[in-house]
Amino acid sequence: MPNNSSGAVISVEHISKSVTDSTGTLTILRDIDFSLAPRETVAIVGASGSGKSTLLSIIAGLDTPTQGTVRIAGQDLFALGEDQRAALRAQKLGFVFQSFQLMGNLTALENVMLPLELAGRKDARKAATEMLGRVGLAQRLGHYPKLLSGGEQQRVALARAFVVQPAVLLADEPTGSLDFATGETVMALMFELNREQGTTLVLVTHDRAIAARCDRRITIEAGQIAHS
């Protein structure tokens, strides 16, 4: 898909990534180029080691490419300094990880309030409480992560990601730590929230059934797009 669409919320422009050590140079990604429209859902699929998680990190601005750039809502991520990229992430991006990435010393409510408080929102407690209710955790507000099941922790992570109403949600193997039934529940909730908020979803997965639920699938093989 050409990346010159003026309506694109994400433009990945000729991204390449190489790392060099004493043994030589390893190319992780080679000339990755695509764009995504608002509300589009895309699954990035491929074998372990194909480069899909590296690509997600570059889209997030957490890793830097060797060549190329990423634009989020027209803004060139890598023309920004570190602090500016962090500010853009806070405004535009939500994240869901396989390992949940919750703060263990914060309750479920405090975890979901955190991005709102960092953004200076005065209604952080109210908005976080409502979102936790939306994901079925109204009775777990005061629980710390260690007292929650894996599925409950991932629902807290979903609430934290969606509470800021991001333009883009990036999810890296979000059901990888969950059993099948719990994973199905979490994915149904993610797609439901995604539809409600009109978010663009970029999902890294090796699960074909999850990938099939997305509008598009981008297959990465040996660091290159094999199918899109």
N, CA and C atoms as a LAMMPS dump frame, in Angstrom:
ITEM: TIMESTEP
0
ITEM: NUMBER OF ATOMS
684
ITEM: BOX BOUNDS ff ff ff
-5.0000000000000000e+02 5.0000000000000000e+02
-5.0000000000000000e+02 5.0000000000000000e+02
-5.0000000000000000e+02 5.0000000000000000e+02
ITEM: ATOMS id mol type element x y z
1 1 1 N 0.857 -1.195 0
2 1 2 C 0 0 0
3 1 3 C 0.886 1.235 0
4 2 1 N 0.679 2.197 -0.846
5 2 2 C 1.537 3.37 -0.873
6 2 3 C 1.436 4.154 0.422
7 3 1 N 2.543 4.813 0.796
8 3 2 C 2.564 5.507 2.082
9 3 3 C 2.347 7.005 1.935
10 4 1 N 1.85 7.449 0.779
11 4 2 C 1.686 8.888 0.595
12 4 3 C 0.255 9.34 0.803
13 5 1 N -0.541 8.476 1.442
14 5 2 C -1.931 8.841 1.711
15 5 3 C -1.97 9.942 2.768
16 6 1 N -2.592 11.067 2.423
17 6 2 C -2.632 12.192 3.36
18 6 3 C -3.459 11.864 4.595
19 7 1 N -4.318 10.846 4.493
20 7 2 C -5.151 10.495 5.629
21 7 3 C -4.542 9.442 6.535
22 8 1 N -3.317 9.022 6.253
23 8 2 C -2.701 7.952 7.032
24 8 3 C -2.431 8.411 8.46
25 9 1 N -2.768 7.544 9.428
26 9 2 C -2.424 7.846 10.814
27 9 3 C -1.02 7.334 11.129
28 10 1 N -0.598 6.265 10.44
29 10 2 C 0.771 5.753 10.559
30 10 3 C 1.345 5.596 9.16
31 11 1 N 2.527 6.134 8.928
32 11 2 C 3.268 5.874 7.697
33 11 3 C 4.632 5.31 8.089
34 12 1 N 4.878 4.076 7.684
35 12 2 C 6.18 3.436 7.888
36 12 3 C 6.913 3.556 6.56
37 13 1 N 7.988 4.324 6.535
38 13 2 C 8.608 4.735 5.281
39 13 3 C 10.008 4.148 5.125
40 14 1 N 10.096 3.067 4.357
41 14 2 C 11.374 2.454 3.964
42 14 3 C 12.282 2.199 5.173
43 15 1 N 11.704 1.537 6.168
44 15 2 C 12.442 1.258 7.402
45 15 3 C 13.391 0.075 7.21
46 16 1 N 14.653 0.308 7.564
47 16 2 C 15.643 -0.764 7.655
48 16 3 C 16.315 -0.669 9.023
49 17 1 N 16.719 -1.823 9.543
50 17 2 C 17.387 -1.856 10.849
51 17 3 C 18.494 -2.898 10.809
52 18 1 N 19.71 -2.467 11.102
53 18 2 C 20.854 -3.376 11.17
54 18 3 C 21.598 -3.143 12.48
55 19 1 N 22.208 -4.191 12.974
56 19 2 C 23.075 -4.062 14.153
57 19 3 C 24.427 -4.693 13.812
58 20 1 N 25.474 -4.085 14.33
59 20 2 C 26.828 -4.554 14.021
60 20 3 C 27.564 -4.868 15.314
61 21 1 N 28.201 -6.03 15.336
62 21 2 C 29.076 -6.363 16.469
63 21 3 C 30.356 -6.991 15.911
64 22 1 N 31.119 -7.633 16.769
65 22 2 C 32.419 -8.164 16.349
66 22 3 C 32.297 -9.266 15.302
67 23 1 N 31.122 -9.871 15.201
68 23 2 C 30.94 -10.96 14.236
69 23 3 C 30.462 -10.453 12.875
70 24 1 N 30.141 -9.155 12.796
71 24 2 C 29.679 -8.606 11.527
72 24 3 C 28.369 -7.851 11.693
73 25 1 N 27.661 -7.668 10.582
74 25 2 C 26.413 -6.899 10.566
75 25 3 C 25.222 -7.826 10.348
76 26 1 N 24.212 -7.657 11.205
77 26 2 C 22.978 -8.428 11.073
78 26 3 C 21.864 -7.481 10.651
79 27 1 N 21.208 -7.781 9.545
80 27 2 C 20.076 -6.978 9.085
81 27 3 C 18.793 -7.577 9.658
82 28 1 N 18.099 -6.787 10.479
83 28 2 C 16.868 -7.265 11.135
84 28 3 C 15.646 -6.923 10.289
85 29 1 N 15.628 -5.714 9.724
86 29 2 C 14.524 -5.269 8.867
87 29 3 C 15.104 -4.646 7.602
88 30 1 N 14.394 -4.871 6.478
89 30 2 C 14.9 -4.367 5.204
90 30 3 C 13.767 -3.707 4.411
91 31 1 N 13.808 -2.385 4.277
92 31 2 C 12.908 -1.613 3.42
93 31 3 C 11.425 -1.928 3.671
94 32 1 N 11.009 -1.765 4.924
95 32 2 C 9.603 -1.973 5.296
96 32 3 C 8.826 -0.691 5.001
97 33 1 N 7.747 -0.801 4.239
98 33 2 C 7.048 0.386 3.752
99 33 3 C 5.544 0.103 3.682
100 34 1 N 4.77 0.796 4.504
101 34 2 C 3.305 0.674 4.437
102 34 3 C 2.689 1.829 5.209
103 35 1 N 1.391 2.037 5.015
104 35 2 C 0.689 3.054 5.801
105 35 3 C -0.66 2.513 6.238
106 36 1 N -1.189 3.087 7.318
107 36 2 C -2.453 2.643 7.899
108 36 3 C -3.39 3.82 8.066
109 37 1 N -4.64 3.588 7.731
110 37 2 C -5.668 4.615 7.84
111 37 3 C -6.263 4.621 9.247
112 38 1 N -6.893 5.721 9.636
113 38 2 C -7.609 5.742 10.907
114 38 3 C -8.615 4.584 10.981
115 39 1 N -8.703 3.966 12.151
116 39 2 C -9.618 2.862 12.466
117 39 3 C -9.202 1.521 11.861
118 40 1 N -8.15 1.497 11.067
119 40 2 C -7.732 0.231 10.461
120 40 3 C -7.113 -0.681 11.511
121 41 1 N -7.298 -1.983 11.34
122 41 2 C -6.653 -2.966 12.216
123 41 3 C -5.729 -3.824 11.361
124 42 1 N -4.497 -3.978 11.807
125 42 2 C -3.522 -4.749 11.045
126 42 3 C -2.788 -5.695 11.985
127 43 1 N -2.593 -6.926 11.518
128 43 2 C -1.795 -7.902 12.245
129 43 3 C -0.448 -8.029 11.551
130 44 1 N 0.628 -7.883 12.309
131 44 2 C 1.973 -8.142 11.801
132 44 3 C 2.338 -9.552 12.238
133 45 1 N 2.514 -10.426 11.267
134 45 2 C 2.738 -11.843 11.57
135 45 3 C 4.069 -12.294 10.987
136 46 1 N 4.56 -13.4 11.527
137 46 2 C 5.829 -13.94 11.064
138 46 3 C 6.417 -14.839 12.126
139 47 1 N 7.391 -15.643 11.739
140 47 2 C 8.037 -16.559 12.668
141 47 3 C 8.833 -15.794 13.713
142 48 1 N 9.15 -16.462 14.816
143 48 2 C 10.031 -15.858 15.823
144 48 3 C 11.342 -15.473 15.16
145 49 1 N 11.823 -14.267 15.47
146 49 2 C 13.077 -13.805 14.89
147 49 3 C 12.939 -13.152 13.536
148 50 1 N 11.704 -12.992 13.059
149 50 2 C 11.501 -12.402 11.728
150 50 3 C 11.643 -10.883 11.739
151 51 1 N 11.575 -10.269 12.931
152 51 2 C 11.747 -8.819 13.042
153 51 3 C 10.479 -8.069 13.386
154 52 1 N 9.375 -8.797 13.652
155 52 2 C 8.093 -8.101 13.839
156 52 3 C 8.049 -7.29 15.134
157 53 1 N 8.625 -7.787 16.214
158 53 2 C 8.619 -7.002 17.46
159 53 3 C 9.551 -5.798 17.357
160 54 1 N 10.659 -5.951 16.638
161 54 2 C 11.546 -4.808 16.389
162 54 3 C 10.806 -3.732 15.605
163 55 1 N 10.031 -4.161 14.609
164 55 2 C 9.248 -3.204 13.817
165 55 3 C 8.258 -2.458 14.708
166 56 1 N 7.597 -3.166 15.619
167 56 2 C 6.64 -2.513 16.509
168 56 3 C 7.345 -1.489 17.395
169 57 1 N 8.531 -1.835 17.884
170 57 2 C 9.294 -0.903 18.727
171 57 3 C 9.693 0.349 17.957
172 58 1 N 10.004 0.185 16.672
173 58 2 C 10.363 1.346 15.849
174 58 3 C 9.138 2.206 15.595
175 59 1 N 7.978 1.571 15.325
176 59 2 C 6.744 2.335 15.132
177 59 3 C 6.437 3.167 16.377
178 60 1 N 6.755 2.609 17.541
179 60 2 C 6.51 3.309 18.807
180 60 3 C 7.565 4.376 19.103
181 61 1 N 8.649 4.385 18.332
182 61 2 C 9.732 5.318 18.622
183 61 3 C 10.579 4.894 19.799
184 62 1 N 10.451 3.625 20.212
185 62 2 C 11.253 3.108 21.324
186 62 3 C 12.6 2.585 20.836
187 63 1 N 12.67 2.269 19.547
188 63 2 C 13.902 1.841 18.902
189 63 3 C 14.073 2.727 17.671
190 64 1 N 15.298 2.897 17.217
191 64 2 C 15.539 3.768 16.065
192 64 3 C 15.947 2.93 14.86
193 65 1 N 15.48 3.308 13.668
194 65 2 C 15.864 2.574 12.465
195 65 3 C 17.253 2.996 11.985
196 66 1 N 17.88 2.141 11.212
197 66 2 C 19.132 2.502 10.551
198 66 3 C 18.852 3.426 9.373
199 67 1 N 17.746 3.157 8.688
200 67 2 C 17.298 4.005 7.585
201 67 3 C 15.783 4.119 7.632
202 68 1 N 15.256 5.176 7.019
203 68 2 C 13.812 5.359 6.943
204 68 3 C 13.258 6.089 8.151
205 69 1 N 11.95 6.272 8.15
206 69 2 C 11.321 6.942 9.29
207 69 3 C 9.884 6.456 9.456
208 70 1 N 9.272 6.899 10.541
209 70 2 C 7.863 6.61 10.836
210 70 3 C 7.179 7.944 11.107
211 71 1 N 6.007 8.125 10.53
212 71 2 C 5.201 9.311 10.812
213 71 3 C 3.926 8.878 11.522
214 72 1 N 3.635 9.533 12.627
215 72 2 C 2.395 9.329 13.371
216 72 3 C 1.56 10.594 13.178
217 73 1 N 0.412 10.441 12.526
218 73 2 C -0.455 11.588 12.209
219 73 3 C 0.344 12.714 11.538
220 74 1 N 1.254 12.318 10.642
221 74 2 C 2.037 13.283 9.878
222 74 3 C 3.32 13.749 10.536
223 75 1 N 3.505 13.425 11.826
224 75 2 C 4.695 13.876 12.56
225 75 3 C 5.827 12.862 12.415
226 76 1 N 6.966 13.309 11.91
227 76 2 C 8.143 12.457 11.751
228 76 3 C 8.719 12.148 13.137
229 77 1 N 8.591 10.892 13.566
230 77 2 C 9.039 10.509 14.911
231 77 3 C 10.514 10.798 15.124
232 78 1 N 11.323 10.515 14.106
233 78 2 C 12.764 10.551 14.315
234 78 3 C 13.375 11.907 13.978
235 79 1 N 12.493 12.88 13.7
236 79 2 C 12.934 14.271 13.643
237 79 3 C 12.794 14.916 15.017
238 80 1 N 12.227 14.163 15.957
239 80 2 C 11.995 14.664 17.314
240 80 3 C 13.101 14.207 18.251
241 81 1 N 13.328 14.985 19.3
242 81 2 C 14.222 14.55 20.362
243 81 3 C 13.541 13.513 21.239
244 82 1 N 14.301 12.919 22.135
245 82 2 C 13.781 11.853 22.999
246 82 3 C 12.568 12.304 23.814
247 83 1 N 12.663 13.484 24.402
248 83 2 C 11.557 13.993 25.225
249 83 3 C 10.319 14.281 24.378
250 84 1 N 10.537 14.793 23.171
251 84 2 C 9.407 15.078 22.275
252 84 3 C 8.73 13.786 21.824
253 85 1 N 9.54 12.76 21.557
254 85 2 C 8.961 11.455 21.182
255 85 3 C 8.128 10.889 22.326
256 86 1 N 8.652 11.021 23.539
257 86 2 C 7.916 10.529 24.708
258 86 3 C 6.589 11.266 24.854
259 87 1 N 6.601 12.574 24.601
260 87 2 C 5.37 13.366 24.696
261 87 3 C 4.366 12.934 23.625
262 88 1 N 4.855 12.667 22.411
263 88 2 C 3.98 12.218 21.334
264 88 3 C 3.37 10.855 21.661
265 89 1 N 4.197 9.956 22.22
266 89 2 C 3.681 8.634 22.639
267 89 3 C 2.561 8.805 23.651
268 90 1 N 2.772 9.686 24.616
269 90 2 C 1.774 9.893 25.667
270 90 3 C 0.455 10.408 25.092
271 91 1 N 0.541 11.21 24.034
272 91 2 C -0.659 11.81 23.451
273 91 3 C -1.366 10.89 22.469
274 92 1 N -0.594 10.106 21.719
275 92 2 C -1.147 9.418 20.548
276 92 3 C -1.186 7.898 20.641
277 93 1 N -0.341 7.305 21.503
278 93 2 C -0.15 5.857 21.464
279 93 3 C -0.577 5.179 22.762
280 94 1 N -1.153 3.981 22.614
281 94 2 C -1.409 3.099 23.742
282 94 3 C -0.654 1.8 23.511
283 95 1 N -0.286 1.122 24.591
284 95 2 C 0.517 -0.095 24.476
285 95 3 C -0.104 -1.227 25.293
286 96 1 N -0.069 -2.433 24.723
287 96 2 C -0.437 -3.64 25.459
288 96 3 C 0.641 -4.679 25.168
289 97 1 N 1.228 -5.231 26.23
290 97 2 C 2.347 -6.163 26.083
291 97 3 C 1.962 -7.561 26.566
292 98 1 N 2.721 -8.544 26.089
293 98 2 C 2.517 -9.925 26.533
294 98 3 C 2.689 -10.047 28.047
295 99 1 N 3.649 -9.294 28.595
296 99 2 C 3.985 -9.422 30.027
297 99 3 C 3.269 -8.39 30.899
298 100 1 N 2.227 -7.757 30.347
299 100 2 C 1.335 -6.823 31.053
300 100 3 C 1.985 -5.474 31.379
301 101 1 N 3.211 -5.503 31.93
302 101 2 C 3.952 -4.275 32.24
303 101 3 C 3.194 -3.35 33.193
304 102 1 N 2.533 -3.947 34.188
305 102 2 C 1.877 -3.139 35.213
306 102 3 C 2.883 -2.775 36.303
307 103 1 N 2.607 -1.678 36.995
308 103 2 C 3.448 -1.274 38.124
309 103 3 C 3.003 -2.053 39.357
310 104 1 N 3.888 -2.896 39.875
311 104 2 C 3.52 -3.795 40.964
312 104 3 C 3.17 -3.096 42.261
313 105 1 N 3.687 -1.881 42.452
314 105 2 C 3.435 -1.141 43.697
315 105 3 C 2.201 -0.254 43.606
316 106 1 N 1.489 -0.33 42.486
317 106 2 C 0.266 0.455 42.301
318 106 3 C -0.93 -0.472 42.185
319 107 1 N -2.079 -0.028 42.698
320 107 2 C -3.316 -0.8 42.544
321 107 3 C -3.771 -0.752 41.085
322 108 1 N -4.781 -1.568 40.77
323 108 2 C -5.348 -1.545 39.418
324 108 3 C -5.785 -0.134 39.054
325 109 1 N -6.478 0.524 39.97
326 109 2 C -6.955 1.886 39.71
327 109 3 C -5.787 2.834 39.485
328 110 1 N -4.765 2.753 40.317
329 110 2 C -3.614 3.65 40.201
330 110 3 C -2.851 3.408 38.905
331 111 1 N -2.767 2.127 38.462
332 111 2 C -2.115 1.822 37.186
333 111 3 C -2.825 2.496 36.027
334 112 1 N -4.153 2.482 36.056
335 112 2 C -4.923 3.063 34.957
336 112 3 C -4.935 4.588 35.051
337 113 1 N -4.884 5.116 36.267
338 113 2 C -4.826 6.569 36.452
339 113 3 C -3.498 7.158 35.978
340 114 1 N -2.424 6.38 36.028
341 114 2 C -1.075 6.908 35.818
342 114 3 C -0.915 7.699 34.511
343 115 1 N -1.288 7.15 33.336
344 115 2 C -1.094 7.952 32.115
345 115 3 C -1.95 9.212 32.088
346 116 1 N -3.097 9.169 32.747
347 116 2 C -3.958 10.358 32.815
348 116 3 C -3.324 11.431 33.693
349 117 1 N -2.758 10.997 34.813
350 117 2 C -2.094 11.948 35.722
351 117 3 C -0.876 12.571 35.049
352 118 1 N -0.125 11.747 34.294
353 118 2 C 1.046 12.272 33.592
354 118 3 C 0.638 13.299 32.543
355 119 1 N -0.582 13.137 32.009
356 119 2 C -1.099 14.086 31.02
357 119 3 C -1.768 15.296 31.666
358 120 1 N -1.808 15.311 33.007
359 120 2 C -2.39 16.445 33.716
360 120 3 C -3.909 16.443 33.762
361 121 1 N -4.526 15.272 33.552
362 121 2 C -5.984 15.203 33.561
363 121 3 C -6.52 15.322 34.993
364 122 1 N -7.465 16.227 35.205
365 122 2 C -8.047 16.435 36.533
366 122 3 C -9.042 15.334 36.9
367 123 1 N -9.578 14.662 35.867
368 123 2 C -10.601 13.638 36.105
369 123 3 C -10.017 12.23 36.074
370 124 1 N -8.718 12.108 36.408
371 124 2 C -8.028 10.823 36.255
372 124 3 C -8.724 9.698 37.019
373 125 1 N -9.091 9.936 38.271
374 125 2 C -9.712 8.873 39.077
375 125 3 C -11.063 8.459 38.501
376 126 1 N -11.864 9.417 38.115
377 126 2 C -13.182 9.117 37.562
378 126 3 C -13.068 8.343 36.246
379 127 1 N -12.201 8.816 35.346
380 127 2 C -12.049 8.169 34.041
381 127 3 C -11.485 6.758 34.19
382 128 1 N -10.514 6.587 35.096
383 128 2 C -9.91 5.265 35.303
384 128 3 C -10.916 4.304 35.923
385 129 1 N -11.715 4.798 36.862
386 129 2 C -12.741 3.957 37.496
387 129 3 C -13.751 3.484 36.458
388 130 1 N -14.186 4.397 35.59
389 130 2 C -15.153 4.037 34.548
390 130 3 C -14.574 3.02 33.569
391 131 1 N -13.303 3.195 33.193
392 131 2 C -12.698 2.277 32.231
393 131 3 C -12.483 0.896 32.836
394 132 1 N -12.12 0.827 34.113
395 132 2 C -11.975 -0.475 34.763
396 132 3 C -13.335 -1.167 34.863
397 133 1 N -14.39 -0.398 35.087
398 133 2 C -15.729 -0.977 35.053
399 133 3 C -16.059 -1.502 33.678
400 134 1 N -15.617 -0.774 32.65
401 134 2 C -15.888 -1.179 31.261
402 134 3 C -15.244 -2.517 30.921
403 135 1 N -14.084 -2.812 31.521
404 135 2 C -13.408 -4.084 31.242
405 135 3 C -13.752 -5.152 32.288
406 136 1 N -14.761 -4.869 33.099
407 136 2 C -15.261 -5.885 34.036
408 136 3 C -14.501 -5.998 35.337
409 137 1 N -13.805 -4.943 35.733
410 137 2 C -12.982 -5.005 36.948
411 137 3 C -13.407 -3.979 37.997
412 138 1 N -14.676 -3.634 38.009
413 138 2 C -15.168 -2.645 38.974
414 138 3 C -14.933 -3.084 40.414
415 139 1 N -14.865 -4.396 40.641
416 139 2 C -14.665 -4.91 42.005
417 139 3 C -13.193 -5.116 42.341
418 140 1 N -12.295 -4.716 41.444
419 140 2 C -10.865 -4.976 41.646
420 140 3 C -10.039 -3.685 41.711
421 141 1 N -10.687 -2.57 41.907
422 141 2 C -9.985 -1.285 41.837
423 141 3 C -8.801 -1.198 42.789
424 142 1 N -8.966 -1.714 44.008
425 142 2 C -7.935 -1.578 45.022
426 142 3 C -6.955 -2.734 45.066
427 143 1 N -7.051 -3.68 44.121
428 143 2 C -6.169 -4.838 44.117
429 143 3 C -4.84 -4.523 43.427
430 144 1 N -3.755 -5.05 44.009
431 144 2 C -2.444 -4.938 43.375
432 144 3 C -2.295 -6.043 42.338
433 145 1 N -1.422 -5.852 41.326
434 145 2 C -1.29 -6.847 40.262
435 145 3 C -1.062 -8.277 40.749
436 146 1 N -0.272 -8.446 41.816
437 146 2 C 0.033 -9.811 42.264
438 146 3 C -1.208 -10.543 42.785
439 147 1 N -2.268 -9.817 43.081
440 147 2 C -3.507 -10.424 43.556
441 147 3 C -4.501 -10.662 42.417
442 148 1 N -4.106 -10.33 41.192
443 148 2 C -4.984 -10.501 40.037
444 148 3 C -4.503 -11.664 39.18
445 149 1 N -5.439 -12.335 38.529
446 149 2 C -5.074 -13.395 37.588
447 149 3 C -4.426 -12.777 36.35
448 150 1 N -3.83 -13.615 35.504
449 150 2 C -3.221 -13.122 34.271
450 150 3 C -4.222 -12.399 33.394
451 151 1 N -5.404 -12.968 33.269
452 151 2 C -6.442 -12.335 32.452
453 151 3 C -6.884 -11.002 33.022
454 152 1 N -6.971 -10.925 34.349
455 152 2 C -7.353 -9.66 34.988
456 152 3 C -6.252 -8.614 34.805
457 153 1 N -4.998 -9.043 34.914
458 153 2 C -3.893 -8.105 34.708
459 153 3 C -3.903 -7.561 33.281
460 154 1 N -4.203 -8.433 32.311
461 154 2 C -4.218 -7.955 30.926
462 154 3 C -5.402 -7.016 30.685
463 155 1 N -6.495 -7.231 31.395
464 155 2 C -7.628 -6.308 31.281
465 155 3 C -7.294 -4.946 31.909
466 156 1 N -6.519 -4.952 32.99
467 156 2 C -6.036 -3.683 33.549
468 156 3 C -5.152 -2.984 32.513
469 157 1 N -4.288 -3.77 31.863
470 157 2 C -3.41 -3.196 30.838
471 157 3 C -4.227 -2.615 29.68
472 158 1 N -5.297 -3.296 29.29
473 158 2 C -6.179 -2.775 28.24
474 158 3 C -6.826 -1.466 28.685
475 159 1 N -7.313 -1.451 29.923
476 159 2 C -7.94 -0.239 30.455
477 159 3 C -6.944 0.92 30.463
478 160 1 N -5.706 0.642 30.877
479 160 2 C -4.664 1.682 30.911
480 160 3 C -4.371 2.2 29.496
481 161 1 N -4.361 1.297 28.521
482 161 2 C -4.067 1.696 27.135
483 161 3 C -5.194 2.532 26.536
484 162 1 N -6.439 2.117 26.772
485 162 2 C -7.572 2.761 26.112
486 162 3 C -8.084 3.996 26.85
487 163 1 N -7.723 4.157 28.134
488 163 2 C -8.288 5.257 28.914
489 163 3 C -7.868 6.621 28.356
490 164 1 N -6.726 6.681 27.682
491 164 2 C -6.255 7.951 27.112
492 164 3 C -6.819 8.179 25.711
493 165 1 N -7.641 7.229 25.243
494 165 2 C -8.248 7.302 23.902
495 165 3 C -7.183 7.583 22.839
496 166 1 N -6.215 6.661 22.703
497 166 2 C -5.101 6.88 21.777
498 166 3 C -5.542 6.784 20.326
499 167 1 N -4.828 7.496 19.457
500 167 2 C -5.074 7.368 18.019
501 167 3 C -4.628 6.004 17.523
502 168 1 N -3.587 5.458 18.172
503 168 2 C -2.985 4.194 17.751
504 168 3 C -2.781 3.31 18.973
505 169 1 N -3.166 2.042 18.864
506 169 2 C -2.864 1.063 19.909
507 169 3 C -1.888 0.048 19.338
508 170 1 N -0.763 -0.15 20.026
509 170 2 C 0.24 -1.127 19.637
510 170 3 C 0.191 -2.281 20.631
511 171 1 N 0.008 -3.498 20.122
512 171 2 C -0.121 -4.668 20.992
513 171 3 C 0.884 -5.732 20.553
514 172 1 N 1.734 -6.174 21.47
515 172 2 C 2.77 -7.164 21.168
516 172 3 C 2.429 -8.487 21.843
517 173 1 N 1.949 -9.447 21.063
518 173 2 C 1.568 -10.775 21.561
519 173 3 C 0.721 -10.652 22.834
520 174 1 N -0.393 -9.931 22.789
521 174 2 C -1.134 -9.63 24.021
522 174 3 C -1.753 -10.84 24.708
523 175 1 N -1.873 -11.966 24.006
524 175 2 C -2.428 -13.174 24.648
525 175 3 C -1.352 -14.225 24.895
526 176 1 N -0.084 -13.863 24.678
527 176 2 C 0.994 -14.847 24.764
528 176 3 C 1.165 -15.475 26.129
529 177 1 N 0.751 -14.775 27.191
530 177 2 C 0.907 -15.305 28.557
531 177 3 C -0.396 -15.872 29.113
532 178 1 N -1.425 -15.975 28.265
533 178 2 C -2.752 -16.378 28.741
534 178 3 C -3.167 -17.722 28.156
535 179 1 N -4.019 -18.438 28.898
536 179 2 C -4.582 -19.662 28.334
537 179 3 C -5.576 -19.293 27.234
538 180 1 N -5.992 -20.304 26.452
539 180 2 C -6.786 -20.042 25.25
540 180 3 C -8.082 -19.299 25.57
541 181 1 N -8.833 -19.781 26.541
542 181 2 C -10.142 -19.186 26.831
543 181 3 C -9.994 -17.74 27.314
544 182 1 N -9.017 -17.515 28.206
545 182 2 C -8.791 -16.163 28.717
546 182 3 C -8.318 -15.245 27.596
547 183 1 N -7.443 -15.775 26.735
548 183 2 C -6.957 -15.002 25.597
549 183 3 C -8.091 -14.591 24.667
550 184 1 N -9.026 -15.507 24.442
551 184 2 C -10.186 -15.202 23.591
552 184 3 C -11.005 -14.057 24.187
553 185 1 N -11.203 -14.104 25.499
554 185 2 C -11.967 -13.057 26.177
555 185 3 C -11.274 -11.709 26.06
556 186 1 N -9.967 -11.703 26.281
557 186 2 C -9.193 -10.462 26.213
558 186 3 C -9.208 -9.89 24.8
559 187 1 N -9.049 -10.769 23.787
560 187 2 C -9.026 -10.274 22.404
561 187 3 C -10.39 -9.719 21.996
562 188 1 N -11.456 -10.384 22.41
563 188 2 C -12.803 -9.876 22.1
564 188 3 C -12.981 -8.48 22.689
565 189 1 N -12.499 -8.297 23.905
566 189 2 C -12.595 -7.002 24.577
567 189 3 C -11.743 -5.956 23.857
568 190 1 N -10.543 -6.338 23.435
569 190 2 C -9.662 -5.397 22.735
570 190 3 C -10.308 -4.905 21.441
571 191 1 N -10.861 -5.816 20.658
572 191 2 C -11.485 -5.416 19.393
573 191 3 C -12.753 -4.583 19.633
574 192 1 N -13.463 -4.911 20.7
575 192 2 C -14.67 -4.147 21.039
576 192 3 C -14.312 -2.702 21.409
577 193 1 N -13.317 -2.546 22.283
578 193 2 C -12.868 -1.209 22.682
579 193 3 C -12.304 -0.45 21.478
580 194 1 N -11.611 -1.187 20.626
581 194 2 C -11.03 -0.571 19.439
582 194 3 C -12.111 0.008 18.53
583 195 1 N -13.19 -0.746 18.344
584 195 2 C -14.302 -0.261 17.513
585 195 3 C -14.975 0.951 18.157
586 196 1 N -15.18 0.883 19.47
587 196 2 C -15.857 1.975 20.177
588 196 3 C -15.087 3.286 20.06
589 197 1 N -13.767 3.207 20.163
590 197 2 C -12.951 4.428 20.208
591 197 3 C -12.416 4.835 18.84
592 198 1 N -12.534 3.96 17.833
593 198 2 C -12.032 4.297 16.512
594 198 3 C -10.521 4.36 16.435
595 199 1 N -9.865 3.548 17.247
596 199 2 C -8.402 3.506 17.29
597 199 3 C -7.863 2.714 16.094
598 200 1 N -6.668 3.072 15.646
599 200 2 C -5.938 2.237 14.695
600 200 3 C -5.152 1.208 15.505
601 201 1 N -5.329 -0.072 15.196
602 201 2 C -4.716 -1.148 15.97
603 201 3 C -3.614 -1.82 15.159
604 202 1 N -2.42 -1.896 15.757
605 202 2 C -1.301 -2.631 15.168
606 202 3 C -0.95 -3.749 16.145
607 203 1 N -1.112 -4.982 15.688
608 203 2 C -1.052 -6.146 16.562
609 203 3 C 0.008 -7.119 16.062
610 204 1 N 1.015 -7.383 16.884
611 204 2 C 1.995 -8.421 16.563
612 204 3 C 1.504 -9.735 17.163
613 205 1 N 1.392 -10.755 16.322
614 205 2 C 0.907 -12.042 16.816
615 205 3 C 1.411 -13.174 15.928
616 206 1 N 1.494 -14.358 16.506
617 206 2 C 1.745 -15.553 15.684
618 206 3 C 0.489 -16.416 15.624
619 207 1 N -0.598 -15.926 16.218
620 207 2 C -1.86 -16.66 16.256
621 207 3 C -2.68 -16.326 15
622 208 1 N -2.856 -17.301 14.123
623 208 2 C -3.545 -17.07 12.845
624 208 3 C -4.996 -16.65 13.054
625 209 1 N -5.643 -17.2 14.082
626 209 2 C -7.049 -16.864 14.329
627 209 3 C -7.192 -15.392 14.723
628 210 1 N -6.265 -14.896 15.543
629 210 2 C -6.287 -13.483 15.927
630 210 3 C -5.993 -12.616 14.71
631 211 1 N -4.992 -13.01 13.932
632 211 2 C -4.625 -12.229 12.739
633 211 3 C -5.792 -12.13 11.766
634 212 1 N -6.574 -13.204 11.663
635 212 2 C -7.69 -13.24 10.712
636 212 3 C -8.795 -12.25 11.078
637 213 1 N -8.808 -11.8 12.33
638 213 2 C -9.842 -10.849 12.769
639 213 3 C -9.497 -9.408 12.374
640 214 1 N -8.281 -9.184 11.911
641 214 2 C -7.852 -7.843 11.53
642 214 3 C -8.215 -7.554 10.075
643 215 1 N -8.29 -6.268 9.738
644 215 2 C -8.579 -5.859 8.364
645 215 3 C -7.484 -6.309 7.407
646 216 1 N -6.237 -6.242 7.874
647 216 2 C -5.082 -6.579 7.019
648 216 3 C -4.094 -7.408 7.8
649 217 1 N -3.294 -8.169 7.055
650 217 2 C -2.191 -8.92 7.638
651 217 3 C -0.922 -8.574 6.861
652 218 1 N 0.113 -8.218 7.598
653 218 2 C 1.422 -7.962 6.994
654 218 3 C 2.359 -9.053 7.492
655 219 1 N 2.844 -9.866 6.563
656 219 2 C 3.716 -10.983 6.914
657 219 3 C 5.168 -10.579 6.735
658 220 1 N 5.946 -10.72 7.808
659 220 2 C 7.371 -10.422 7.771
660 220 3 C 8.147 -11.736 7.698
661 221 1 N 8.985 -11.851 6.688
662 221 2 C 9.848 -13.026 6.558
663 221 3 C 11.277 -12.532 6.363
664 222 1 N 12.171 -12.975 7.242
665 222 2 C 13.588 -12.596 7.159
666 222 3 C 13.75 -11.089 7.023
667 223 1 N 12.943 -10.341 7.788
668 223 2 C 13.097 -8.889 7.842
669 223 3 C 12.459 -8.116 6.718
670 224 1 N 11.726 -8.795 5.831
671 224 2 C 11.081 -8.115 4.705
672 224 3 C 9.593 -8.435 4.675
673 225 1 N 8.811 -7.547 4.054
674 225 2 C 7.382 -7.828 3.882
675 225 3 C 7.235 -8.877 2.784
676 226 1 N 6.647 -10.013 3.151
677 226 2 C 6.424 -11.086 2.177
678 226 3 C 5.026 -10.983 1.585
679 227 1 N 4.052 -10.613 2.442
680 227 2 C 2.659 -10.448 1.986
681 227 3 C 2.06 -9.276 2.743
682 228 1 N 1.187 -8.525 2.068
683 228 2 C 0.507 -7.421 2.73
684 228 3 C -0.893 -7.262 2.143
